[in-house]
Amino acid sequence: MVNSLQAQLLKAGLVDEKKLKQAQRAKKKEAKNEPEKVQSTAAAVEKARAEKAERDRQLNQQRREEAERKEREAQAKQIIELAKIDRSGGEVAYQFVAKNKIKKIHVTQEQFDRLSRGTLAIARLSGKFELINLEAAHKVMERAPHWPVIIAKVVEETPDEDDPYAAFKVPDDLMW
């Protein structure tokens, strides 16, 4: 069965029988392969859908983690605000290390003694250093471990038996 265009081209002598049959075979072959193309495009669509679902899941996980981090930081900020100790009227300078720099705050003598013994802590809030009690400091470190909380380390050193100056202790908080 030859369609009218093919018949016209054959009558005009532009194509011969061999090329006509070759074109018909190619057309049949293409028709056979078309379901495979449909299947491959369906597979590609399904694969793209699965990849998009995976990307969406990862983005949602990142957003959830970010929201949890912000919530913990807000809790830490609230703990510091509620537990901060008033240090107005402080005349004694207490020096400590924060981010490899020596910082200084002025506190009362009692607060200085408690800071030196490690029963008070220093936390940074909105660019300012605040005094907080030890319990609040541990809660802040638990919720926001990357926030700077400074607690003095009290170390009991055992003197050497041969040390001639063992009887003469020098306090850590000696003021020069």
CORDAUR-V484119 format. One record per residue. RES is the residue in one small letter. PHI is phi in whole degrees, 0 to 359 (* if undefined). PSI is psi in degrees with one decimal (* if undefined). D_LAST is the distance of its C-alpha to the last C-alpha in Angstrom with 2 decimals. Layout:
BEGIN
{{RES & PHI & PSI & D_LAST} {RES & PHI & PSI & D_LAST}}
END
This chain:
BEGIN
{{m & * & 116.8 & 112.90} {v & 250 & 129.9 & 111.99} {n & 284 & 169.7 & 110.40} {s & 295 & -37.8 & 111.93} {l & 293 & -43.7 & 109.42} {q & 297 & -40.1 & 109.75} {a & 296 & -41.7 & 113.54} {q & 296 & -42.7 & 113.58} {l & 294 & -35.5 & 111.43} {l & 293 & -42.7 & 113.74} {k & 294 & -36.7 & 116.88} {a & 286 & -16.8 & 115.42} {g & 85 & 14.8 & 114.73} {l & 281 & -27.7 & 111.05} {v & 230 & 155.5 & 110.10} {d & 251 & 175.7 & 112.06} {e & 300 & -37.7 & 112.46} {k & 296 & -46.7 & 109.93} {k & 293 & -34.2 & 107.06} {l & 295 & -45.7 & 108.02} {k & 293 & -36.4 & 107.82} {q & 297 & -41.7 & 104.54} {a & 295 & -38.9 & 103.05} {q & 293 & -39.9 & 104.32} {r & 296 & -41.7 & 102.78} {a & 297 & -37.8 & 99.42} {k & 293 & -41.3 & 99.64} {k & 293 & -41.0 & 100.39} {k & 299 & -42.8 & 97.58} {e & 296 & -38.2 & 95.13} {a & 293 & -36.4 & 96.38} {k & 292 & -40.1 & 95.79} {n & 282 & -14.5 & 92.24} {e & 298 & -40.0 & 91.27} {p & 299 & -33.5 & 90.46} {e & 295 & -41.0 & 88.03} {k & 297 & -41.2 & 86.36} {v & 298 & -42.8 & 86.17} {q & 294 & -41.7 & 84.62} {s & 292 & -37.4 & 82.16} {t & 291 & -36.7 & 81.14} {a & 295 & -39.7 & 80.83} {a & 294 & -39.6 & 78.63} {a & 295 & -40.8 & 76.53} {v & 296 & -44.0 & 76.17} {e & 296 & -40.4 & 75.24} {k & 295 & -44.4 & 72.69} {a & 297 & -39.3 & 71.15} {r & 296 & -41.8 & 71.06} {a & 294 & -41.1 & 69.29} {e & 296 & -40.9 & 66.71} {k & 295 & -40.9 & 66.08} {a & 297 & -39.8 & 65.70} {e & 294 & -43.7 & 63.14} {r & 298 & -42.9 & 61.14} {d & 297 & -39.6 & 61.29} {r & 296 & -42.3 & 60.11} {q & 294 & -42.0 & 57.11} {l & 297 & -42.6 & 56.23} {n & 297 & -39.4 & 56.53} {q & 297 & -43.8 & 54.27} {q & 297 & -42.1 & 51.61} {r & 296 & -41.0 & 51.93} {r & 296 & -43.9 & 51.67} {e & 296 & -41.1 & 48.51} {e & 297 & -42.4 & 46.96} {a & 295 & -40.6 & 47.93} {e & 295 & -40.2 & 46.44} {r & 297 & -43.9 & 43.14} {k & 296 & -37.9 & 43.03} {e & 295 & -43.1 & 43.90} {r & 296 & -39.8 & 41.08} {e & 294 & -38.4 & 38.58} {a & 295 & -38.9 & 39.96} {q & 296 & -42.5 & 39.55} {a & 297 & -42.1 & 35.91} {k & 298 & -42.8 & 35.30} {q & 295 & -39.6 & 37.06} {i & 299 & -43.9 & 35.05} {i & 296 & -43.8 & 31.75} {e & 297 & -38.1 & 33.22} {l & 283 & -30.6 & 34.46} {a & 261 & -1.3 & 31.41} {k & 294 & 143.6 & 28.63} {i & 255 & 133.8 & 26.43} {d & 292 & 126.9 & 25.85} {r & 241 & 23.8 & 22.25} {s & 292 & 145.4 & 23.20} {g & 83 & 7.9 & 21.23} {g & 283 & 130.2 & 17.97} {e & 244 & -10.7 & 15.01} {v & 266 & 130.2 & 12.14} {a & 273 & 126.7 & 11.55} {y & 250 & 125.4 & 12.46} {q & 252 & 141.1 & 12.69} {f & 210 & 168.1 & 15.69} {v & 256 & 128.1 & 18.30} {a & 223 & 121.0 & 21.68} {k & 55 & 47.3 & 24.43} {n & 61 & 22.9 & 22.31} {k & 232 & 147.6 & 20.04} {i & 274 & 123.1 & 16.53} {k & 248 & 159.8 & 17.07} {k & 222 & 132.9 & 15.10} {i & 232 & 155.1 & 16.63} {h & 258 & 128.3 & 15.91} {v & 226 & 171.2 & 16.84} {t & 282 & 167.3 & 17.23} {q & 297 & -40.9 & 15.23} {e & 297 & -43.9 & 18.27} {q & 295 & -37.1 & 18.48} {f & 299 & -44.6 & 14.87} {d & 296 & -44.0 & 15.76} {r & 294 & -37.6 & 19.07} {l & 295 & -41.6 & 17.79} {s & 295 & -34.4 & 15.51} {r & 277 & -9.8 & 18.64} {g & 86 & 20.2 & 20.89} {t & 261 & -5.3 & 23.12} {l & 234 & 157.8 & 22.59} {a & 230 & 164.4 & 23.03} {i & 241 & 130.3 & 22.62} {a & 232 & 148.6 & 25.85} {r & 265 & 130.3 & 26.86} {l & 221 & 117.3 & 29.79} {s & 54 & 42.4 & 31.44} {g & 83 & -2.6 & 28.53} {k & 242 & 151.2 & 26.06} {f & 265 & 133.0 & 23.72} {e & 238 & 146.3 & 24.74} {l & 274 & 133.8 & 23.57} {i & 223 & 159.7 & 26.40} {n & 285 & 167.6 & 27.18} {l & 295 & -39.0 & 27.62} {e & 298 & -45.2 & 31.41} {a & 295 & -36.2 & 31.58} {a & 297 & -41.8 & 29.25} {h & 294 & -37.3 & 31.68} {k & 295 & -40.4 & 34.62} {v & 295 & -45.1 & 33.16} {m & 296 & -30.7 & 32.54} {e & 290 & -41.8 & 36.08} {r & 277 & -36.8 & 37.70} {a & 226 & 81.3 & 35.74} {p & 295 & -19.3 & 34.09} {h & 274 & -7.0 & 33.32} {w & 280 & 141.2 & 31.15} {p & 284 & 119.0 & 27.38} {v & 233 & 120.6 & 26.13} {i & 254 & 122.8 & 22.63} {i & 233 & 128.5 & 22.20} {a & 293 & 135.1 & 19.27} {k & 268 & 122.3 & 20.81} {v & 260 & 116.3 & 20.33} {v & 244 & 125.6 & 21.46} {e & 270 & 113.2 & 22.58} {e & 263 & 137.0 & 22.53} {t & 268 & 122.3 & 25.06} {p & 289 & 151.5 & 23.97} {d & 291 & 149.3 & 26.39} {e & 292 & -29.1 & 28.83} {d & 269 & 0.7 & 28.30} {d & 288 & 118.3 & 24.50} {p & 287 & -17.0 & 23.80} {y & 256 & 19.1 & 20.23} {a & 298 & -29.5 & 21.49} {a & 281 & -11.5 & 21.09} {f & 249 & 90.8 & 17.33} {k & 278 & 139.6 & 15.77} {v & 252 & 121.2 & 12.16} {p & 292 & 148.6 & 11.56} {d & 292 & -32.1 & 11.40} {d & 263 & 33.0 & 9.46} {l & 295 & 129.4 & 6.43} {m & 263 & 125.1 & 3.81} {w & 267 & * & 0.00}}
END
